[in-house]
């Protein structure tokens, strides 16, 4: 009887063990294949290098001419590391391409400092001046365009970050773009698409190409009398946001979203080690 009971116990154990081991084997095969695919993708990805001088910046096969900043105090410092990862270099190379094409950038990714660090690294690398605005639910139209203040008993308008960046040829960084109310960001639609904007003090921003054409026919004094202001050809916008609705926030309006060239900025790739498989198999067996 004891032998029969022992045989029965061994049979039941083997009955439960075999399906468990099969599941573990299948899971191990899936994870191993995904890890090998990830390794092949990393190997096949182009290895690029970064070169910088006083007049040029080169990342891989993309080169951009660097202009000396008129206001060096607006250029970010201490963000650029001596050795950058290949992942960061690929992101920076893509940003360099879009900057050369005159396109605005939207860096989207999980919550964290990575997107802002990449933007600051790019500005420091290219010597570009910064205008920064952290968006929130309380951000209004005046925070983007002009704010009215009392100076010596007289109401005056003062340019805010978007207007200053457009006129001075700086890069405007908008962080937390998903936090802004839906009626605020469309103010930038015309500035992003046509480089035009009506200001509260009566001035009108127009693109550099149109201003230069008018300058051939009219004098600068006449253009100033008409309150026309030239938008610099170096003006760019870098928006930082997180994916919505995966995270809480307001999704971008389709017209505004189409103004940006977006790139997914994910964290560093997760590397699977043999220790991970051992721990996973042990947990599966212990649960049984």
Backbone as CSV, one residue per row, in Angstrom:
resi,resn,N_x,N_y,N_z,CA_x,CA_y,CA_z,C_x,C_y,C_z
1,UNK,0.830,-1.210,0.000,0.000,0.000,0.000,0.867,1.264,0.000
2,UNK,1.959,1.217,0.804,2.846,2.378,0.856,3.501,2.618,-0.491
3,UNK,3.873,1.491,-1.124,4.513,1.652,-2.438,3.533,2.243,-3.434
4,UNK,2.259,1.785,-3.338,1.256,2.333,-4.256,1.039,3.821,-4.012
5,UNK,0.990,4.216,-2.718,0.778,5.639,-2.412,1.961,6.478,-2.874
6,UNK,3.183,5.940,-2.715,4.363,6.682,-3.179,4.343,6.827,-4.687
7,UNK,3.958,5.715,-5.344,3.892,5.800,-6.805,2.838,6.814,-7.246
8,UNK,1.713,6.862,-6.494,0.664,7.816,-6.838,1.121,9.247,-6.634
9,UNK,1.861,9.465,-5.542,2.374,10.819,-5.286,3.353,11.244,-6.363
10,UNK,4.251,10.319,-6.763,5.212,10.643,-7.814,4.508,10.916,-9.133
11,UNK,3.420,10.145,-9.391,2.683,10.358,-10.639,2.030,11.731,-10.661
12,UNK,1.407,12.129,-9.509,0.781,13.448,-9.438,1.818,14.561,-9.585
13,UNK,2.987,14.372,-8.927,4.050,15.385,-9.034,4.515,15.537,-10.463
14,UNK,4.708,14.393,-11.130,5.156,14.466,-12.525,4.082,15.076,-13.415
15,UNK,2.799,14.809,-13.082,1.714,15.385,-13.879,1.723,16.907,-13.797
16,UNK,1.971,17.464,-12.600,1.994,18.917,-12.436,3.319,19.525,-12.896
17,UNK,4.406,18.740,-12.753,5.725,19.275,-13.092,5.908,19.411,-14.592
18,UNK,5.414,18.417,-15.345,5.639,18.448,-16.793,5.009,19.674,-17.458
19,UNK,3.726,20.007,-17.196,3.175,21.233,-17.799,3.914,22.494,-17.364
20,UNK,4.331,22.519,-16.074,5.064,23.690,-15.591,6.376,23.854,-16.330
21,UNK,7.103,22.744,-16.489,8.380,22.815,-17.186,8.195,23.177,-18.650
22,UNK,7.108,22.685,-19.237,6.849,23.055,-20.632,6.583,24.555,-20.754
23,UNK,5.788,25.095,-19.819,5.515,26.533,-19.843,6.790,27.338,-19.629
24,UNK,7.636,26.870,-18.688,8.900,27.556,-18.441,9.789,27.512,-19.675
25,UNK,9.810,26.353,-20.346,10.637,26.224,-21.549,10.156,27.152,-22.659
26,UNK,8.824,27.225,-22.827,8.278,28.115,-23.857,8.577,29.573,-23.519
27,UNK,8.386,29.934,-22.243,8.662,31.301,-21.817,10.134,31.643,-22.004
28,UNK,11.008,30.694,-21.646,12.445,30.926,-21.825,12.790,31.113,-23.296
29,UNK,12.165,30.330,-24.155,12.428,30.450,-25.596,11.980,31.808,-26.131
30,UNK,10.795,32.262,-25.675,10.291,33.564,-26.135,11.208,34.691,-25.683
31,UNK,11.582,34.665,-24.398,12.444,35.720,-23.879,13.823,35.683,-24.519
32,UNK,14.347,34.479,-24.723,15.663,34.358,-25.343,15.649,34.868,-26.776
33,UNK,14.592,34.537,-27.524,14.498,35.012,-28.909,14.389,36.536,-28.969
34,UNK,13.586,37.108,-28.043,13.458,38.568,-28.033,14.771,39.230,-27.659
35,UNK,15.520,38.586,-26.760,16.817,39.140,-26.370,17.808,39.080,-27.523
36,UNK,17.805,37.965,-28.267,18.696,37.834,-29.425,18.326,38.849,-30.496
37,UNK,17.003,39.015,-30.715,16.562,40.013,-31.700,17.001,41.409,-31.295
38,UNK,16.906,41.697,-29.999,17.327,43.009,-29.499,18.824,43.202,-29.697
39,UNK,19.614,42.130,-29.480,21.051,42.224,-29.677,21.391,42.466,-31.138
40,UNK,20.712,41.724,-32.046,20.964,41.905,-33.472,20.598,43.318,-33.914
41,UNK,19.490,43.850,-33.376,19.078,45.209,-33.739,20.094,46.237,-33.250
42,UNK,20.638,45.990,-32.043,21.634,46.921,-31.519,22.926,46.865,-32.325
43,UNK,23.318,45.646,-32.756,24.539,45.503,-33.541,24.372,46.119,-34.913
44,UNK,23.202,45.891,-35.526,22.965,46.403,-36.870,22.768,47.911,-36.897
45,UNK,22.458,48.491,-35.735,22.264,49.933,-35.692,23.589,50.633,-35.940
46,UNK,23.559,51.685,-36.713,24.761,52.379,-37.128,25.474,53.002,-35.931
47,UNK,26.774,52.756,-35.860,27.592,53.353,-34.808,28.050,54.727,-35.275
48,UNK,27.675,55.766,-34.563,27.988,57.126,-34.988,28.886,57.790,-33.959
49,UNK,29.594,58.818,-34.412,30.503,59.574,-33.563,30.136,61.053,-33.605
50,UNK,30.637,61.752,-32.614,30.313,63.177,-32.459,31.600,63.993,-32.483
51,UNK,31.601,65.007,-33.340,32.741,65.921,-33.436,32.226,67.351,-33.275
52,UNK,33.010,68.147,-32.585,32.599,69.533,-32.357,33.813,70.446,-32.448
53,UNK,33.615,71.596,-33.062,34.644,72.620,-33.133,33.990,73.972,-32.892
54,UNK,34.757,75.019,-33.057,34.236,76.359,-32.815,33.217,76.765,-33.864
55,UNK,33.308,76.161,-35.054,32.469,76.604,-36.164,31.519,75.524,-36.685
56,UNK,31.728,74.258,-36.324,30.896,73.189,-36.865,30.605,72.145,-35.789
57,UNK,29.463,71.482,-35.942,29.085,70.336,-35.121,28.713,69.200,-36.060
58,UNK,29.306,68.026,-35.846,29.053,66.870,-36.704,28.646,65.689,-35.841
59,UNK,27.511,65.086,-36.173,27.056,63.852,-35.530,26.796,62.852,-36.647
60,UNK,27.637,61.830,-36.727,27.500,60.877,-37.829,27.807,61.559,-39.151
61,UNK,26.822,61.534,-40.052,26.988,62.145,-41.370,26.272,63.489,-41.490
62,UNK,25.841,64.056,-40.372,25.113,65.329,-40.373,26.001,66.408,-39.758
63,UNK,26.174,67.500,-40.477,27.028,68.603,-40.030,26.240,69.906,-40.050
64,UNK,26.429,70.701,-39.015,25.757,71.994,-38.914,26.770,73.070,-38.560
65,UNK,26.626,74.206,-39.200,27.490,75.341,-38.890,27.033,75.997,-37.589
66,UNK,27.981,76.305,-36.743,27.691,76.897,-35.435,28.001,78.384,-35.489
67,UNK,27.033,79.183,-35.061,27.227,80.627,-34.999,27.514,81.036,-33.556
68,UNK,28.377,81.992,-33.340,28.630,82.459,-31.966,27.388,83.119,-31.374
69,UNK,27.095,82.775,-30.139,25.905,83.312,-29.473,26.111,84.788,-29.138
70,UNK,25.094,85.598,-29.425,25.167,87.018,-29.086,25.014,87.234,-27.586
71,UNK,24.299,86.322,-26.935,24.110,86.398,-25.481,24.503,85.047,-24.878
72,UNK,25.787,84.831,-24.603,26.235,83.519,-24.100,25.570,83.109,-22.797
73,UNK,25.066,84.074,-22.039,24.424,83.737,-20.770,23.120,82.965,-20.972
74,UNK,22.577,82.955,-22.187,21.350,82.213,-22.469,21.628,80.793,-22.972
75,UNK,22.896,80.419,-23.139,23.253,79.085,-23.631,23.402,78.141,-22.441
76,UNK,22.715,76.993,-22.410,22.843,76.054,-21.287,24.272,75.533,-21.154
77,UNK,24.672,75.217,-19.928,26.006,74.705,-19.638,25.913,73.476,-18.748
78,UNK,26.964,72.640,-18.809,27.141,71.475,-17.936,26.084,70.395,-18.153
79,UNK,25.455,70.374,-19.317,24.540,69.284,-19.662,25.213,68.264,-20.581
80,UNK,26.192,68.708,-21.350,26.838,67.850,-22.335,27.947,67.045,-21.666
81,UNK,27.830,65.725,-21.727,28.817,64.846,-21.119,29.986,64.621,-22.074
82,UNK,31.128,64.206,-21.493,32.296,63.922,-22.325,32.042,62.723,-23.233
83,UNK,31.358,61.726,-22.713,31.042,60.534,-23.497,29.531,60.359,-23.515
84,UNK,28.958,60.401,-24.706,27.520,60.233,-24.877,27.230,58.829,-25.386
85,UNK,26.137,58.245,-24.905,25.742,56.917,-25.366,25.282,56.978,-26.815
86,UNK,25.306,55.821,-27.477,24.852,55.755,-28.861,23.376,56.124,-28.974
87,UNK,22.606,55.767,-27.962,21.185,56.112,-27.974,20.992,57.632,-27.967
88,UNK,21.756,58.317,-27.116,21.660,59.778,-27.066,22.165,60.412,-28.356
89,UNK,23.232,59.862,-28.922,23.779,60.414,-30.162,22.798,60.275,-31.316
90,UNK,22.072,59.164,-31.369,21.081,58.998,-32.428,19.947,60.015,-32.276
91,UNK,19.529,60.254,-31.042,18.496,61.274,-30.823,19.012,62.660,-31.212
92,UNK,20.228,62.982,-30.816,20.793,64.298,-31.120,21.027,64.462,-32.621
93,UNK,21.408,63.389,-33.285,21.587,63.452,-34.741,20.257,63.752,-35.429
94,UNK,19.196,63.107,-34.955,17.867,63.359,-35.523,17.453,64.812,-35.295
95,UNK,17.710,65.340,-34.109,17.378,66.734,-33.814,18.194,67.681,-34.692
96,UNK,19.451,67.330,-34.942,20.293,68.152,-35.808,19.744,68.185,-37.229
97,UNK,19.260,67.045,-37.705,18.656,66.990,-39.041,17.433,67.897,-39.132
98,UNK,16.551,67.805,-38.140,15.331,68.611,-38.170,15.648,70.102,-38.052
99,UNK,16.660,70.433,-37.286,17.061,71.835,-37.172,17.561,72.362,-38.515
100,UNK,18.329,71.551,-39.230,18.824,71.965,-40.545,17.681,72.145,-41.541
101,UNK,16.619,71.352,-41.379,15.462,71.460,-42.270,14.507,72.579,-41.857
102,UNK,14.786,73.224,-40.736,13.919,74.302,-40.271,12.616,73.818,-39.673
103,UNK,12.606,72.608,-39.097,11.384,72.025,-38.547,11.408,72.071,-37.024
104,UNK,10.218,72.221,-36.438,10.073,72.200,-34.986,9.980,70.760,-34.493
105,UNK,10.376,70.541,-33.243,10.589,69.197,-32.705,9.660,68.955,-31.525
106,UNK,9.159,67.721,-31.444,8.353,67.288,-30.302,8.963,66.004,-29.759
107,UNK,9.557,66.070,-28.571,10.137,64.906,-27.915,9.108,64.338,-26.950
108,UNK,8.699,63.113,-27.198,7.658,62.483,-26.391,8.227,61.232,-25.737
109,UNK,7.894,61.026,-24.475,8.397,59.865,-23.762,7.812,59.779,-22.374
110,UNK,8.295,58.810,-21.625,7.807,58.600,-20.272,8.224,59.747,-19.348
111,UNK,7.512,59.930,-18.228,7.898,60.998,-17.296,9.333,60.820,-16.816
112,UNK,10.043,61.911,-16.726,11.439,61.870,-16.309,12.232,62.996,-16.950
113,UNK,13.506,63.112,-16.576,14.320,64.240,-17.062,15.001,63.993,-18.401
114,UNK,14.847,62.808,-18.994,15.621,62.462,-20.184,15.344,63.397,-21.348
115,UNK,14.074,63.730,-21.578,13.736,64.588,-22.721,14.331,65.989,-22.554
116,UNK,14.217,66.529,-21.365,14.774,67.862,-21.114,16.301,67.838,-21.210
117,UNK,16.929,66.786,-20.712,18.382,66.691,-20.799,18.850,66.648,-22.248
118,UNK,18.135,65.908,-23.091,18.505,65.852,-24.505,18.381,67.224,-25.162
119,UNK,17.301,67.922,-24.853,17.113,69.258,-25.426,18.219,70.207,-24.971
120,UNK,18.567,70.161,-23.689,19.624,71.033,-23.181,20.978,70.651,-23.762
121,UNK,21.223,69.355,-23.917,22.471,68.915,-24.536,22.585,69.424,-25.964
122,UNK,21.470,69.410,-26.683,21.506,69.884,-28.060,21.805,71.381,-28.114
123,UNK,21.187,72.148,-27.235,21.438,73.588,-27.215,22.883,73.895,-26.846
124,UNK,23.410,73.166,-25.860,24.806,73.390,-25.474,25.753,72.969,-26.592
125,UNK,25.430,71.879,-27.274,26.273,71.374,-28.354,26.354,72.356,-29.515
126,UNK,25.224,72.959,-29.861,25.165,73.866,-31.009,25.324,75.335,-30.618
127,UNK,25.467,75.612,-29.320,25.654,76.989,-28.878,24.434,77.864,-29.081
128,UNK,23.237,77.274,-28.975,22.009,78.032,-29.201,21.488,78.626,-27.894
129,UNK,20.886,79.808,-28.022,20.303,80.481,-26.865,18.930,79.894,-26.543
130,UNK,18.565,79.931,-25.271,17.376,79.242,-24.763,16.329,80.222,-24.261
131,UNK,15.081,79.924,-24.600,13.904,80.505,-23.936,13.068,79.327,-23.445
132,UNK,12.758,79.321,-22.147,12.131,78.147,-21.527,10.811,78.535,-20.875
133,UNK,9.814,77.661,-21.057,8.515,77.863,-20.403,7.970,76.514,-19.965
134,UNK,7.739,76.384,-18.654,7.092,75.193,-18.107,5.588,75.434,-18.102
135,UNK,4.878,74.675,-18.912,3.436,74.864,-19.057,2.686,74.223,-17.900
136,UNK,1.541,74.794,-17.572,0.668,74.260,-16.528,-0.766,74.649,-16.847
137,UNK,-1.680,74.254,-15.972,-3.088,74.610,-16.166,-3.314,76.108,-16.050
138,UNK,-2.405,76.799,-15.365,-2.558,78.241,-15.156,-1.889,79.077,-16.243
139,UNK,-1.249,78.434,-17.208,-0.597,79.183,-18.286,-1.642,79.860,-19.162
140,UNK,-1.432,81.134,-19.431,-2.386,81.903,-20.230,-1.715,82.408,-21.502
141,UNK,-2.518,83.073,-22.315,-2.012,83.641,-23.566,-0.922,84.671,-23.301
142,UNK,-1.060,85.425,-22.211,-0.069,86.457,-21.891,1.294,85.862,-21.576
143,UNK,1.329,84.631,-21.043,2.608,83.992,-20.734,3.368,83.608,-21.992
144,UNK,2.676,83.469,-23.101,3.319,83.097,-24.359,3.652,84.310,-25.221
145,UNK,2.772,85.308,-25.231,2.943,86.430,-26.160,3.491,87.678,-25.463
146,UNK,2.609,88.430,-24.831,3.008,89.679,-24.183,2.252,89.859,-22.876
147,UNK,2.932,90.460,-21.912,2.323,90.742,-20.620,2.242,92.255,-20.427
148,UNK,1.103,92.681,-19.924,0.883,94.113,-19.713,1.253,94.470,-18.283
149,UNK,2.145,95.451,-18.148,2.613,95.872,-16.835,2.601,97.398,-16.741
150,UNK,2.585,97.875,-15.511,2.589,99.319,-15.259,4.024,99.763,-14.985
151,UNK,4.517,100.685,-15.803,5.849,101.244,-15.627,5.746,102.773,-15.574
152,UNK,6.113,103.341,-14.418,6.067,104.806,-14.243,4.673,105.375,-14.521
153,UNK,3.665,104.640,-14.072,2.298,105.099,-14.236,1.723,104.893,-15.616
154,UNK,2.435,104.183,-16.484,1.967,103.950,-17.847,1.918,102.450,-18.115
155,UNK,0.847,102.002,-18.759,0.720,100.589,-19.110,1.565,100.296,-20.348
156,UNK,2.439,99.308,-20.230,3.304,98.912,-21.332,3.241,97.400,-21.515
157,UNK,3.531,96.960,-22.739,3.561,95.537,-23.060,5.015,95.067,-23.102
158,UNK,5.242,93.908,-22.507,6.576,93.320,-22.482,6.525,91.948,-23.156
159,UNK,7.467,91.739,-24.081,7.514,90.475,-24.814,7.820,89.327,-23.869
160,UNK,7.128,88.212,-24.094,7.375,87.005,-23.324,8.197,86.014,-24.149
161,UNK,8.353,84.796,-23.615,9.347,83.860,-24.140,9.167,83.553,-25.623
162,UNK,7.939,83.295,-26.075,7.721,82.921,-27.475,8.087,84.064,-28.412
163,UNK,7.722,85.281,-28.045,8.018,86.441,-28.892,9.511,86.743,-28.877
164,UNK,10.124,86.666,-27.699,11.575,86.918,-27.622,12.353,85.894,-28.436
165,UNK,11.956,84.623,-28.334,12.652,83.582,-29.094,12.498,83.797,-30.592
166,UNK,11.305,84.185,-31.032,11.072,84.393,-32.462,11.890,85.560,-32.999
167,UNK,11.971,86.642,-32.250,12.682,87.832,-32.725,14.193,87.645,-32.645
168,UNK,14.669,87.045,-31.553,16.109,86.921,-31.330,16.702,85.661,-31.958
169,UNK,15.885,84.779,-32.515,16.405,83.566,-33.134,16.846,82.518,-32.136
170,UNK,16.149,82.424,-31.016,16.480,81.437,-29.993,15.623,80.188,-30.155
171,UNK,15.927,79.187,-29.343,15.125,77.964,-29.316,14.176,78.039,-28.126
172,UNK,12.896,77.900,-28.392,11.870,77.932,-27.354,11.556,76.504,-26.930
173,UNK,11.783,76.203,-25.655,11.470,74.888,-25.101,10.178,74.997,-24.305
174,UNK,9.183,74.218,-24.710,7.894,74.158,-24.018,7.804,72.810,-23.315
175,UNK,7.938,72.814,-22.001,7.903,71.561,-21.243,6.531,71.367,-20.609
176,UNK,6.086,70.098,-20.610,4.776,69.791,-20.058,3.658,70.230,-20.962
177,UNK,3.821,69.975,-22.252,2.850,70.482,-23.223,1.480,69.836,-23.034
178,UNK,1.455,68.675,-22.370,0.170,68.014,-22.130,-0.607,68.654,-20.978
179,UNK,0.019,69.543,-20.212,-0.639,70.180,-19.068,-1.386,71.453,-19.445
180,UNK,-1.065,72.019,-20.581,-1.676,73.288,-20.977,-3.126,73.079,-21.390
181,UNK,-3.936,74.098,-21.157,-5.327,74.048,-21.589,-5.398,74.079,-23.114
182,UNK,-6.456,73.491,-23.640,-6.545,73.316,-25.087,-6.686,74.639,-25.833
183,UNK,-7.133,75.687,-25.167,-7.315,76.969,-25.857,-6.071,77.848,-25.801
184,UNK,-4.977,77.362,-25.205,-3.768,78.171,-25.067,-2.781,77.895,-26.193
185,UNK,-2.474,76.626,-26.416,-1.447,76.290,-27.396,-1.810,76.647,-28.834
186,UNK,-3.091,76.585,-29.245,-3.387,77.008,-30.634,-2.961,78.437,-30.956
187,UNK,-2.670,79.239,-29.921,-2.143,80.581,-30.175,-0.839,80.490,-30.969
188,UNK,-0.093,79.415,-30.720,1.191,79.243,-31.397,1.053,78.640,-32.785
189,UNK,-0.154,78.242,-33.173,-0.337,77.569,-34.465,0.257,78.370,-35.617
190,UNK,-0.148,79.629,-35.713,0.299,80.455,-36.837,1.789,80.752,-36.759
191,UNK,2.308,80.867,-35.536,3.737,81.117,-35.370,4.551,79.897,-35.788
192,UNK,4.036,78.700,-35.502,4.744,77.480,-35.868,4.675,77.215,-37.364
193,UNK,3.512,77.432,-37.952,3.327,77.087,-39.361,3.860,78.170,-40.294
194,UNK,3.471,79.424,-40.055,3.808,80.516,-40.979,4.800,81.516,-40.413
195,UNK,5.220,81.315,-39.154,6.100,82.274,-38.483,5.472,83.665,-38.465
196,UNK,4.177,83.716,-38.162,3.441,84.972,-38.064,2.686,85.013,-36.738
197,UNK,2.511,86.231,-36.200,1.746,86.386,-34.959,1.372,87.850,-34.773
198,UNK,0.114,88.073,-34.384,-0.346,89.412,-34.005,-0.039,89.645,-32.534
199,UNK,0.573,90.767,-32.225,0.915,91.098,-30.852,-0.046,92.140,-30.297
200,UNK,-0.150,92.160,-28.974,-1.109,93.038,-28.311,-0.755,94.516,-28.468
201,UNK,0.511,94.824,-28.657,0.912,96.227,-28.786,0.796,96.744,-30.217
202,UNK,0.207,95.957,-31.110,-0.014,96.402,-32.479,1.013,95.922,-33.479
203,UNK,2.104,95.327,-33.004,3.114,94.829,-33.928,2.677,93.507,-34.557
204,UNK,3.312,93.180,-35.672,2.972,91.951,-36.390,4.264,91.243,-36.776
205,UNK,4.409,90.002,-36.311,5.582,89.197,-36.650,5.384,88.563,-38.020
206,UNK,6.390,88.671,-38.877,6.326,88.057,-40.201,7.609,87.263,-40.428
207,UNK,7.566,86.241,-41.291,8.757,85.406,-41.520,9.900,86.187,-42.147
208,UNK,11.095,85.673,-41.965,12.288,86.374,-42.447,12.285,86.533,-43.959
209,UNK,11.817,85.518,-44.689,11.827,85.586,-46.152,10.941,86.725,-46.661
210,UNK,9.758,86.886,-46.072,8.852,87.951,-46.509,9.378,89.324,-46.098
211,UNK,9.943,89.406,-44.908,10.491,90.687,-44.448,11.640,91.128,-45.351
212,UNK,12.504,90.186,-45.735,13.637,90.534,-46.594,13.179,90.978,-47.981
213,UNK,12.098,90.389,-48.483,11.557,90.835,-49.775,11.017,92.262,-49.678
214,UNK,10.307,92.538,-48.580,9.792,93.897,-48.390,10.923,94.900,-48.202
215,UNK,12.011,94.428,-47.617,13.134,95.321,-47.365,13.804,95.775,-48.662
216,UNK,13.646,94.989,-49.715,14.201,95.387,-51.013,13.382,96.507,-51.666
217,UNK,12.117,96.623,-51.266,11.239,97.626,-51.868,11.017,98.836,-50.965
218,UNK,11.118,98.616,-49.650,10.843,99.701,-48.707,12.018,99.829,-47.737
219,UNK,12.111,100.953,-47.123,13.191,101.212,-46.168,12.848,100.612,-44.806
220,UNK,13.855,100.367,-43.958,13.573,99.859,-42.613,12.681,100.790,-41.808
221,UNK,12.787,102.087,-42.026,11.941,103.034,-41.296,10.469,102.848,-41.645
222,UNK,10.192,102.577,-42.928,8.801,102.353,-43.339,8.255,101.077,-42.723
223,UNK,9.068,100.024,-42.703,8.620,98.767,-42.100,8.392,98.937,-40.607
224,UNK,9.231,99.716,-39.959,9.025,99.988,-38.534,7.758,100.810,-38.311
225,UNK,7.482,101.709,-39.220,6.269,102.516,-39.096,5.018,101.655,-39.266
226,UNK,5.147,100.596,-40.060,4.030,99.663,-40.237,3.978,98.613,-39.134
227,UNK,4.885,98.705,-38.161,4.938,97.771,-37.016,5.166,96.330,-37.466
228,UNK,5.983,96.137,-38.481,6.351,94.799,-38.933,7.661,94.391,-38.267
229,UNK,7.677,93.175,-37.714,8.853,92.675,-37.001,9.304,91.381,-37.668
230,UNK,10.578,91.266,-37.890,11.150,90.103,-38.575,11.342,88.946,-37.607
231,UNK,10.828,87.762,-37.990,11.069,86.536,-37.232,12.356,85.908,-37.754
232,UNK,13.279,85.643,-36.868,14.576,85.112,-37.271,14.430,83.737,-37.911
233,UNK,15.272,83.484,-38.917,15.256,82.169,-39.568,15.827,81.080,-38.670
234,UNK,16.479,81.463,-37.565,17.037,80.485,-36.630,16.053,80.092,-35.530
235,UNK,14.888,80.689,-35.508,13.898,80.392,-34.469,13.379,78.965,-34.611
236,UNK,13.410,78.220,-33.496,12.903,76.852,-33.460,12.128,76.641,-32.153
237,UNK,11.277,75.621,-32.175,10.514,75.238,-30.982,10.768,73.765,-30.705
238,UNK,11.088,73.452,-29.450,11.217,72.067,-28.993,10.176,71.858,-27.902
239,UNK,9.190,71.026,-28.178,8.140,70.720,-27.205,8.461,69.399,-26.518
240,UNK,8.230,69.349,-25.220,8.465,68.144,-24.426,7.140,67.695,-23.837
241,UNK,6.788,66.431,-24.045,5.506,65.943,-23.547,5.536,64.453,-23.287
242,UNK,4.451,63.966,-22.718,4.283,62.541,-22.443,3.078,62.041,-23.229
243,UNK,3.040,60.739,-23.529,1.916,60.218,-24.314,0.610,60.248,-23.529
244,UNK,-0.394,60.814,-24.149,-1.748,60.863,-23.586,-2.650,60.120,-24.566
245,UNK,-3.483,59.152,-24.127,-4.029,58.957,-22.778,-3.328,57.931,-21.912
246,UNK,-2.172,57.441,-22.277,-1.513,56.528,-21.352,-1.270,57.205,-20.004
247,UNK,-0.868,58.469,-20.058,-0.711,59.262,-18.841,-1.764,60.365,-18.823
248,UNK,-1.940,60.970,-17.659,-2.945,62.013,-17.520,-2.489,63.281,-18.231
249,UNK,-3.431,63.949,-18.856,-3.118,65.194,-19.537,-4.082,65.468,-20.667
250,UNK,-3.852,66.567,-21.360,-4.682,66.950,-22.503,-3.974,66.581,-23.796
251,UNK,-4.622,65.824,-24.671,-3.983,65.499,-25.953,-3.850,66.735,-26.832
252,UNK,-2.826,66.729,-27.673,-2.614,67.861,-28.579,-3.679,67.887,-29.661
253,UNK,-4.091,69.086,-30.026,-5.001,69.227,-31.161,-4.303,68.750,-32.429
254,UNK,-5.027,68.039,-33.308,-4.394,67.564,-34.557,-3.712,68.657,-35.365
255,UNK,-4.310,69.862,-35.531,-3.584,70.900,-36.289,-2.255,71.288,-35.651
256,UNK,-2.241,71.361,-34.316,-1.003,71.719,-33.631,0.000,70.574,-33.683
257,UNK,-0.494,69.350,-33.542,0.395,68.191,-33.572,1.098,68.054,-34.918
258,UNK,0.404,68.439,-35.987,0.991,68.314,-37.321,2.109,69.319,-37.563
259,UNK,2.243,70.326,-36.700,3.311,71.314,-36.878,4.659,70.787,-36.416
260,UNK,4.665,69.709,-35.637,5.898,69.191,-35.051,6.348,67.918,-35.758
261,UNK,7.660,67.681,-35.687,8.248,66.397,-36.041,8.520,65.673,-34.726
262,UNK,7.809,64.575,-34.489,7.857,63.914,-33.185,8.868,62.772,-33.180
263,UNK,9.408,62.522,-32.004,10.321,61.392,-31.805,10.097,60.818,-30.415
264,UNK,10.048,59.499,-30.360,9.842,58.800,-29.092,11.173,58.712,-28.357
265,UNK,11.219,59.296,-27.171,12.427,59.276,-26.349,12.164,58.335,-25.186
266,UNK,12.483,57.083,-25.374,12.299,56.103,-24.306,13.569,56.022,-23.481
267,UNK,13.470,55.326,-22.345,14.634,55.166,-21.487,15.631,54.200,-22.083
268,UNK,16.680,53.949,-21.329,17.703,53.040,-21.812,17.120,51.639,-21.973
269,UNK,17.612,50.955,-22.990,17.102,49.623,-23.301,17.317,48.678,-22.121
270,UNK,16.339,47.833,-21.857,16.398,46.875,-20.759,17.153,45.639,-21.214
271,UNK,18.254,45.310,-20.541,19.068,44.163,-20.924,18.717,42.973,-20.040
272,UNK,18.391,41.857,-20.669,18.008,40.649,-19.954,19.247,39.805,-19.734
273,UNK,19.516,39.408,-18.508,20.682,38.595,-18.182,20.239,37.189,-17.811
274,UNK,21.220,36.289,-17.687,20.916,34.911,-17.300,20.340,34.856,-15.889
275,UNK,20.774,35.762,-15.033,20.233,35.791,-13.670,18.737,36.048,-13.684
276,UNK,18.272,36.862,-14.624,16.841,37.148,-14.737,16.066,35.873,-15.040
277,UNK,16.604,35.042,-15.950,15.919,33.795,-16.293,15.884,32.839,-15.105
278,UNK,16.977,32.759,-14.358,17.023,31.856,-13.203,15.997,32.276,-12.157
279,UNK,15.942,33.576,-11.868,14.977,34.074,-10.876,13.552,33.836,-11.352
280,UNK,13.296,34.058,-12.641,11.956,33.867,-13.176,11.531,32.410,-13.090
281,UNK,12.424,31.491,-13.439,12.094,30.061,-13.392,11.841,29.619,-11.955
282,UNK,12.665,30.095,-11.016,12.467,29.731,-9.611,11.116,30.216,-9.100
283,UNK,10.727,31.437,-9.473,9.438,31.963,-9.024,8.288,31.152,-9.588
284,UNK,8.407,30.751,-10.842,7.349,29.948,-11.447,7.227,28.593,-10.766
285,UNK,8.360,27.979,-10.437,8.327,26.672,-9.773,7.815,26.788,-8.346
286,UNK,8.221,27.839,-7.651,7.773,28.011,-6.266,6.273,28.275,-6.200
287,UNK,5.749,29.002,-7.191,4.313,29.265,-7.196,3.513,27.996,-7.387
288,UNK,4.112,27.011,-8.006,3.420,25.733,-8.194,3.564,24.849,-6.979
